[in-house]
Amino acid sequence: MTMAEKILALRKKAGLSQEELADKLGVSRQAVSRWEMGSAFPDAPNILGLSRLFGVSTDYLLYDECETAQASRPAGGTIENAPVYLNAVFAGAVTLSAGVLVLQFINAAYFQSDVLCLAGTLLSVLVAGGFEVIWRVLGPQDPAGRGKRARFYVAAVWMGAYFPLRLVLACAARLYPRPYSSLAFSGLVLLAWVLAGCGTMAYFWRELK
């Protein structure tokens, strides 16, 4: 049996629709359909997710000549409740990123300190770095881990980019020889922020599908 035939058979045996399987893996229904038609193949995290979901070995899914579906425990072991832990890390990291954004707004409204702006930006980077380290441990053991990572970076970059962009544009504006209104400057910053968010969404779109 081919991988496509095995995925189809396992899904039907489990009584799942393509949409239900897609939800459990954090992918699109179209991705599952392509796997079952053999026009595309799941990547490593999704193969691991299929293996855990259906209780079969990854060898069974990967090799057509392998007809034994017995699951094998990875040599390095697994972390129990990895999806639950990753959900908590995701929620905590997004909350911290939102908190940094609020502090940056307070800084802009009352202190207007470039040093505090840079400190907030550094804190956002540290939050993202911490999430990435934890994701590399827990993500491969969570079928939906890749999608959670993509959603986190879309949210984190969206929230964390406003004031670094404002700071960079403020420095650039000092070199502009003509007078300009604060409203026009704020509009330019907002446009750059929206474009940064759209760019991040486009970059991670393949992982959100």
C-alpha positions in Angstrom: 0.0 0.0 0.0 1.1 3.5 -0.7 1.2 6.2 1.9 -1.9 7.8 0.3 -3.8 4.5 0.6 -2.7 4.0 4.2 -3.8 7.5 5.3 -7.2 7.0 3.6 -7.7 3.6 5.2 -6.7 4.8 8.6 -8.9 7.8 8.5 -11.9 5.8 7.5 -11.1 3.1 10.1 -11.1 5.9 12.7 -14.4 7.2 11.5 -13.0 10.6 10.7 -13.9 13.0 7.9 -11.2 14.8 6.0 -12.1 18.0 7.8 -12.0 16.3 11.2 -8.6 14.8 10.5 -7.4 18.2 9.3 -8.6 19.9 12.5 -6.8 17.4 14.7 -3.5 18.0 12.7 -3.9 21.7 12.4 -3.9 21.6 8.6 -6.4 22.4 5.9 -8.9 19.8 4.5 -7.4 20.4 1.1 -4.0 19.2 2.5 -5.5 16.0 3.7 -7.3 15.5 0.4 -3.9 15.9 -1.5 -2.3 13.4 0.8 -5.0 10.8 0.1 -4.8 11.4 -3.6 -1.0 11.1 -3.6 -0.4 14.5 -5.1 1.3 15.7 -2.0 3.0 14.2 1.0 2.8 15.2 4.7 5.9 16.8 6.2 7.8 15.3 9.1 5.6 16.9 11.9 2.4 15.8 10.2 3.8 12.2 9.7 4.5 12.2 13.4 1.1 13.5 14.1 -0.6 10.8 11.9 1.5 8.2 13.6 0.4 9.2 17.1 -3.2 9.9 16.1 -3.7 6.4 14.5 -1.3 4.5 16.7 0.9 3.3 13.9 4.6 3.5 13.3 6.1 6.2 11.1 7.8 3.4 9.1 4.4 2.0 8.3 3.4 5.4 6.8 6.7 6.1 5.0 7.5 2.7 3.4 5.1 1.1 0.9 6.5 -2.3 1.6 5.9 -2.0 5.3 2.6 -3.6 6.2 3.0 -3.8 9.9 1.1 -0.9 11.6 2.4 -1.4 15.1 3.4 1.9 16.6 7.0 2.4 17.8 8.0 4.6 20.7 10.6 7.2 19.7 14.1 6.5 21.1 14.1 9.8 22.9 10.8 9.3 24.6 7.9 11.7 24.6 6.6 14.4 26.8 3.1 13.6 28.1 0.5 16.3 27.5 2.8 18.2 25.1 -0.2 19.8 23.4 -1.5 21.1 26.7 1.9 22.5 27.7 2.4 24.1 24.2 -1.1 25.7 24.5 -0.1 27.2 27.8 3.2 28.5 26.4 1.4 29.9 23.4 -1.2 31.7 25.6 1.6 33.0 27.9 3.8 34.2 25.1 1.0 36.1 23.4 -0.1 37.6 26.7 3.5 38.8 27.4 3.7 40.3 23.9 0.4 42.1 24.4 1.7 43.4 27.8 4.8 44.7 26.1 2.7 46.5 23.6 0.6 48.2 26.4 3.8 49.3 28.2 5.0 50.7 24.9 1.8 52.7 24.5 2.2 54.0 28.0 5.8 55.0 27.2 4.7 56.8 24.1 1.9 58.7 25.9 3.8 59.7 29.0 7.6 59.2 28.9 8.4 59.2 25.2 11.7 57.6 25.9 13.7 56.0 23.1 15.5 53.9 25.6 12.3 52.4 27.0 11.1 51.8 23.4 14.3 49.8 22.7 14.0 48.0 26.0 10.4 47.0 25.1 11.6 45.8 21.7 14.3 43.7 23.3 11.8 42.2 25.7 9.6 41.2 22.7 12.5 39.6 21.0 13.3 37.6 24.2 9.7 36.4 24.5 9.8 35.2 20.8 13.1 33.5 21.4 11.8 31.8 24.5 8.7 30.6 22.7 10.9 29.3 19.8 13.1 27.3 22.1 10.1 25.7 23.9 8.4 25.0 20.6 11.4 23.1 19.2 11.0 20.8 22.2 7.2 20.4 22.4 6.1 21.3 18.8 7.1 18.1 17.1 5.0 16.1 19.7 1.9 18.3 19.1 0.1 17.6 15.8 -1.0 21.2 15.7 2.3 22.6 16.9 3.3 24.0 13.5 0.1 26.0 13.2 0.5 27.4 16.8 4.0 28.5 16.0 2.8 30.4 12.9 -0.1 32.0 14.7 2.2 33.1 17.5 4.6 34.8 15.2 1.9 36.6 13.3 0.5 37.9 16.6 3.9 38.7 18.1 5.3 40.5 15.1 2.0 42.4 14.7 2.1 43.6 18.3 5.9 44.0 18.6 6.6 45.9 15.4 4.7 49.1 15.9 7.1 51.0 18.1 10.4 49.8 16.5 8.9 51.0 13.2 7.9 54.3 14.8 11.4 54.8 16.2 13.1 54.0 12.9 10.7 56.3 11.0 11.2 59.1 13.6 14.9 58.9 13.1 14.4 59.0 9.3 12.0 61.9 9.6 14.7 64.0 11.2 16.6 63.9 7.9 13.5 65.0 5.9 14.1 68.6 4.8 10.5 69.8 4.7 8.0 70.2 7.5 5.3 67.6 8.0 2.3 67.1 10.3 2.2 64.7 13.2 -1.0 63.2 11.7 0.8 62.4 8.4 3.7 60.8 10.4 1.3 58.7 12.5 -0.5 57.6 9.3 2.8 56.5 7.8 3.7 54.5 10.9 0.3 52.9 10.9 0.7 51.9 7.2 4.1 50.4 7.9 2.7 48.5 10.8 -0.1 47.1 8.7 2.3 46.1 5.9 4.6 44.4 8.5 1.6 42.4 9.8 0.5 41.4 6.3 4.1 40.4 5.4 4.3 38.2 8.5 1.0 36.6 7.7 2.1 35.9 4.1 5.4 34.4 5.3 3.7 32.0 7.7 0.7 31.3 5.4 2.0 28.0 4.3 2.1 26.9 8.0 -1.4 28.2 8.7 -3.0 26.3 5.8 
